[in-house]
Amino acid sequence: MAINKNPTHPAIQQFNVFRKAKKMTVEEVSELSGVSKGSIKSYESGRVQPTLMNMTKLAIAVGCSGIGCEGFRND
């Protein structure tokens, strides 16, 4: 088994769960956020860490407008 040396950022892990729960595709989020599909896929795979600006754009695109957003909690 390969070990991922660049683990996915915890905020992206929650974003991914929230995106899938809302049944949104990477393409839809890309269009709404202005963040490229390639960047989103790189964030979700852990190859690249998102900037705060891009994380904010992604959160807003999936309907989360704040750090304490219900969809980004793990309760």
Disulfide bonds with the S-S distance in Angstrom:
Cys64-Cys69 2.49
